[in-house]
Amino acid sequence: MIKFSCEKVLLQNAISVTGRAVAQKSSIPALEGLLLRADHQLSVSGYNMQTGIRTTVPADVAQSGEIVLNARLFGDIIRRMPDDVVTISADEKMMVHLRCGDADFDILGLSAADYPDLPEVEDEYSVSLPQKTLRAMIEEVAFAVSTNESRPVHTGALFEISDTGLTMVAVDGFRLAIRREPLEKMEGGAFSFVAPGSALNEVKGICGDVEDLAAVTLGKRHILFEVGQTELICRRLEGEFLDYKNAIPRKNPITVIADTKALIESIDRVSVVISDKLKSPVRCVFDHDKLMLSARTGNGEARDVCYLSGDGGGLEIGFNNRYLMEALRYAPADSVKIELNTGVSPAIIVPVDGEENFLYMVLPVRLKSAE
C-alpha cells in the first residue's frame, strides 16, 4: 500500500511543522492525524479545517501510496528513533510498520480517503518578499491582533498590497500597529485581505531568517503562504476592517525622543507592583527632557525617571504597562519618537530612523485624581 525511507531528522522536522495545524480534538478522527503521501518524494499534511500546512521532504519511495497516522503517536515514535534512516510501510489493513536501526513499531493507521482535501487557491493575486522580511513584519504587528471574538475580522491582520509596497495592520480596540515594506514582486495588481492571527503565527514559525523569497497568494476564500517546500493555507477573514488611516490623529503638538531600551527598563521597574489581580495604569508625566513614571497598587508604589529629549510641557497621561512595553519591544529602532496631544488622546510611537516603516498607536487609560 505504501513504503518509503526517509532521514529521521527530515521526517521529524516535517512532523513538527505540519503538526501545528492538526486538530487537538475532532469528530473526524483523521483530522487528529497527519496525511502521508509518498510518490517521487514524501508529502506530509496537517489540517484542522481552518488552517492547513503541507510540506515535502526527500524520500526513497519503494511503493507509492498514502495513509493517515495519529500525529501525537507518530511524532512521539519518530522523536525517540535513533538518528538514522526511518523506513515506513503499510499494508491493505492499515497496519503500519516503522523501523529505524534496531527499533521498530507497529501501529494502526487510517485511510487517506477519510482525510479532507486541503483547499485549492487560485493564483489570481500574489506577492513575493524575503522570508526574513515577512517574518519580521508579522512579529512586529501580530502582537496587536485582537483576541475578542465579537469582532472576528480584528482577530487577524490586514494586508494591503499595492505598487508602493505591503502594509500590514493589526488593531484590538486599545492599540494599533502598522508595518510597511517595499515589495520585490507583485502579480495581479493591488489587493487586500485579512489573515487570521493564529495562522500568521504559524507562518512566522516556518519562515527562516533568510533572503529566500516567500510567496503570498490570495484566492476567493483562502490565502496561500509558500515558504520553501512548505505551504500554509488558511481561510481569509471576512468583514469590515477598521479605517485605520482616519483613526490616527494628525496633529500632535508634543514630540519627545527616548532611548528604547532605557524606557523599557523604566516601565519594567514601575510595573513590579502591578499584577493581574492588582492592576493599575502607569502614570506618565512628560516634562522637560525627562519622563516621570509611577504606579500604585495594593502591592506598593513605584517611581522612576527616564531621561529623554524634548519638552512634554508637564503632560500627565496613563497607559496600560503591557501595551506600552510591547510597542517598544517590537519597535525596530534604538530610539523612538513619541507624539502626544492631551491626556486623553492616543499616543503615537515611531522609530526615529525609518518611521515610515513602523507606527504604533496606543490609547491612554484614564487616571484617578493625583495621588
C-alpha positions in Angstrom: 0.0 0.0 0.0 2.9 2.4 0.8 6.6 2.0 1.6 9.3 4.7 1.8 12.5 5.5 3.6 13.5 9.0 4.9 16.1 10.6 7.1 14.8 10.8 10.7 15.8 14.5 11.1 13.9 15.4 7.9 10.8 13.5 8.9 10.9 14.9 12.5 11.1 18.4 11.1 8.1 17.8 8.8 6.0 16.4 11.6 6.9 19.4 13.8 5.9 21.9 11.1 2.7 20.3 9.9 1.7 19.2 13.4 0.9 22.9 14.2 -2.2 22.6 12.0 -3.5 19.3 13.5 -6.8 19.4 15.3 -6.4 18.5 19.0 -9.9 17.1 19.2 -12.2 16.4 16.3 -15.3 14.5 15.4 -13.3 13.4 12.4 -10.5 11.1 13.7 -8.4 11.6 10.6 -8.0 15.3 11.4 -6.1 14.3 14.6 -3.6 12.8 12.3 -1.1 13.7 9.6 -1.6 12.7 6.0 1.5 11.0 4.5 1.6 10.8 0.7 4.6 9.1 -1.0 5.2 9.5 -4.7 8.6 10.7 -6.0 9.0 12.4 -2.6 7.2 12.4 0.7 4.4 14.9 1.4 3.2 15.5 5.0 0.0 17.4 5.7 -1.9 18.7 8.8 -5.3 20.3 8.6 -7.9 21.5 11.2 -10.5 22.8 8.7 -9.3 26.3 9.3 -5.6 26.1 8.6 -3.7 23.5 6.6 0.1 23.0 6.4 1.8 20.8 3.8 5.5 20.2 3.4 7.6 17.9 1.2 10.8 16.1 2.0 13.2 13.9 0.0 12.4 10.2 0.4 13.3 6.9 -1.2 9.9 5.7 -2.3 9.6 1.9 -2.9 5.8 1.9 -3.2 3.6 5.0 -3.8 0.6 5.5 -1.6 -0.9 7.4 1.2 -2.0 6.9 4.8 -3.0 8.9 7.9 -1.2 8.4 11.2 -2.1 9.8 14.5 0.0 13.0 14.9 0.8 12.7 18.6 1.7 9.0 18.4 3.6 9.3 15.2 5.6 12.3 16.5 6.4 10.5 19.8 7.7 7.5 17.9 9.9 9.4 15.4 11.3 11.6 18.1 12.5 8.5 20.0 14.0 6.8 17.0 17.8 6.7 16.6 19.3 9.3 14.2 19.3 7.2 11.1 17.1 6.4 8.1 13.4 5.6 9.0 11.5 3.0 6.9 7.7 3.1 7.0 5.4 0.7 5.3 1.7 -0.1 5.5 -0.5 -3.0 4.2 -4.1 -3.1 3.0 -5.4 -3.5 6.6 -3.8 -0.1 7.6 -1.2 -1.8 9.8 1.8 0.4 9.7 5.4 -0.7 10.4 8.1 1.8 11.3 11.7 0.8 11.6 14.9 2.7 12.3 18.1 0.8 13.3 17.1 -1.9 15.9 13.9 0.0 16.9 10.6 -1.0 15.2 6.9 -0.2 15.9 3.6 -1.5 14.6 0.7 0.9 14.8 -2.7 1.2 13.1 -3.2 3.9 10.5 -6.4 5.4 8.9 -7.5 5.5 5.3 -6.4 8.7 3.4 -9.9 8.7 1.9 -11.2 9.9 5.3 -8.8 12.9 5.2 -10.4 16.2 3.8 -8.7 17.8 0.9 -6.8 21.0 1.6 -8.4 23.9 -0.3 -7.0 24.9 -3.7 -6.1 28.6 -4.0 -6.5 30.3 -7.4 -3.3 32.1 -8.5 -5.0 35.4 -9.3 -3.2 37.8 -6.9 0.2 37.1 -5.5 3.2 38.9 -4.0 6.7 37.8 -3.0 9.1 39.1 -0.4 12.1 37.8 1.6 11.2 35.3 4.3 13.1 37.3 6.9 11.0 40.4 6.0 7.7 38.6 6.2 8.7 37.1 9.5 9.7 40.5 10.9 6.5 42.2 9.7 4.4 39.5 11.4 6.4 39.7 14.6 6.1 43.5 14.7 2.3 43.6 14.1 0.7 40.3 15.2 1.1 41.1 18.9 -1.6 43.7 18.5 -4.2 41.4 16.9 -7.4 41.2 18.9 -8.4 38.2 20.9 -12.0 39.4 21.2 -14.2 37.1 19.0 -17.0 39.7 19.0 -15.3 41.3 16.0 -13.8 38.3 14.2 -12.2 40.4 11.4 -10.0 42.1 14.1 -8.6 38.7 15.2 -6.5 38.9 12.1 -4.1 41.3 10.4 -4.9 43.4 7.4 -2.6 43.0 4.4 -2.7 45.9 1.8 -0.6 45.3 -1.3 -0.1 48.0 -3.9 2.7 49.3 -6.2 4.0 51.2 -3.2 4.6 48.1 -1.1 3.0 45.9 1.5 1.3 47.4 4.6 0.3 45.1 7.5 -2.1 46.4 10.2 -3.4 44.9 13.5 -5.8 46.5 15.9 -7.5 45.3 19.1 -9.6 48.3 20.2 -6.8 49.6 22.6 -3.9 49.9 20.2 -2.9 49.7 16.6 0.3 48.5 14.9 1.3 49.3 11.3 4.3 47.9 9.4 5.3 48.8 5.8 7.8 47.3 3.4 8.6 47.8 -0.3 7.9 44.7 -2.5 10.1 42.8 -4.9 7.4 41.2 -7.0 3.6 41.6 -7.3 1.2 40.0 -9.7 -2.4 40.8 -10.5 -2.5 44.4 -9.3 -3.4 45.9 -5.9 -5.3 43.7 -3.5 -6.0 43.4 0.3 -7.2 40.7 2.7 -7.3 39.9 6.4 -5.4 36.8 7.6 -6.1 35.1 11.0 -3.6 36.0 13.7 -3.3 32.3 14.6 -2.3 31.4 11.1 0.2 34.2 10.9 2.0 33.0 14.0 2.5 29.7 12.2 3.7 31.5 9.1 6.3 33.3 11.2 7.4 29.9 12.6 8.1 28.4 9.1 9.8 31.5 7.8 13.6 31.5 8.1 15.9 34.4 8.8 17.0 34.3 5.1 16.6 36.3 1.9 14.9 33.4 0.1 11.5 34.5 -1.1 8.1 33.7 0.4 5.0 33.9 -1.8 1.6 35.1 -0.6 -1.4 34.2 -2.9 -5.0 35.4 -2.4 -7.9 33.2 -3.5 -11.6 33.8 -3.2 -11.9 32.3 0.3 -8.4 31.3 1.2 -4.8 32.6 1.4 -1.8 30.6 0.5 1.7 31.2 2.0 4.5 29.4 0.3 7.8 29.2 2.2 10.4 26.9 0.6 9.0 23.4 0.5 6.2 24.3 2.9 2.7 25.6 2.1 0.2 27.1 4.6 -3.4 27.6 3.6 -5.9 29.4 5.8 -9.3 31.0 5.5 -9.4 34.7 4.9 -11.4 36.7 7.5 -14.5 38.5 6.2 -15.9 41.8 7.5 -15.1 45.5 7.5 -11.7 46.2 9.0 -11.1 49.4 10.9 -10.5 52.5 8.8 -7.1 52.8 10.4 -5.9 55.8 8.4 -8.6 58.0 9.8 -8.1 56.6 13.3 -4.6 58.0 13.6 -4.5 61.6 14.9 -2.9 64.1 12.5 -2.0 66.8 15.0 0.3 66.0 17.9 1.9 69.2 19.2 4.2 67.4 21.7 7.1 65.3 20.5 9.8 63.7 22.6 12.6 61.2 21.7 13.5 58.4 24.1 16.1 55.6 24.2 14.1 52.5 23.6 16.0 50.2 26.0 16.1 52.8 28.8 12.3 53.4 28.5 11.6 49.7 28.5 13.6 49.3 31.7 11.9 52.2 33.4 8.4 50.9 32.6 9.5 47.4 33.7 10.7 48.8 37.1 7.4 50.5 38.0 5.4 47.5 36.7 6.8 45.4 39.5 3.9 46.4 41.8 1.3 45.7 39.0 -0.2 42.2 38.7 -3.2 40.5 37.1 -5.1 40.8 40.4 -3.8 44.3 41.3 -4.0 46.3 38.1 -3.0 49.9 37.7 -2.0 52.2 34.8 1.5 53.6 34.6 1.2 57.3 35.4 3.5 59.2 33.0 4.4 62.9 33.4 6.3 64.2 30.4 8.4 67.2 31.5 11.4 69.0 30.1 14.0 66.3 28.9 12.5 63.7 31.3 9.6 61.4 31.9 8.5 60.6 35.4 6.8 57.2 35.7 4.8 55.8 38.7 2.4 53.1 39.6 0.5 52.3 42.8 -1.4 49.2 43.8 -2.1 47.2 47.0 1.4 45.8 46.5 3.0 49.1 47.0 4.2 52.2 45.0 7.0 52.5 42.4 8.5 55.6 40.8 11.3 56.1 38.3 12.6 58.7 35.9 13.6 58.2 32.2 15.6 60.9 30.6 14.7 61.9 27.1 15.0 64.7 24.5 12.1 67.2 24.2 9.7 69.1 26.3 6.4 67.4 27.3 5.1 70.5 28.9 4.1 68.6 32.1 1.6 66.5 30.2 0.2 63.7 32.5 -1.2 60.6 30.9 -1.8 57.0 31.9 -1.0 53.8 29.9 -1.5 50.1 30.2 2.0 48.9 31.1 1.9 45.9 28.8 0.6 47.7 25.8 3.4 50.3 26.2 6.1 47.7 26.7 5.1 45.6 23.7 5.2 48.6 21.4 8.7 49.4 22.5 9.9 45.8 22.4 8.7 45.4 18.8 9.7 48.8 17.5 12.7 48.1 15.2 14.9 51.0 16.5 17.3 52.0 19.3 15.4 55.3 19.7 11.7 56.1 19.4 9.8 59.3 18.8 6.6 59.7 21.0 4.0 62.0 19.7 1.3 63.3 22.2 -1.6 65.8 22.3 -3.6 65.6 25.5 -4.0 63.3 28.5 -7.0 61.6 26.8 -5.6 61.4 23.3 -3.8 58.4 21.7 0.0 58.4 21.7 1.9 57.6 18.6 5.2 55.8 18.7 7.5 55.6 15.7 11.2 54.8 15.2 13.5 57.8 15.0 15.1 56.2 11.9 12.7 54.5 9.5 9.5 56.0 10.9 7.8 55.4 7.5 8.1 51.6 8.1 6.5 51.3 11.6 3.9 53.1 13.6 2.2 52.1 16.9 -0.8 53.9 18.4 -1.9 53.2 22.0 -5.0 54.6 23.7 -4.4 56.1 27.2 -6.0 54.9 30.4 -7.9 57.5 32.5 -6.1 58.3 35.6 -7.6 58.8 39.0 -7.1 62.2 40.7 -3.5 62.9 41.6 -2.2 60.9 44.4 
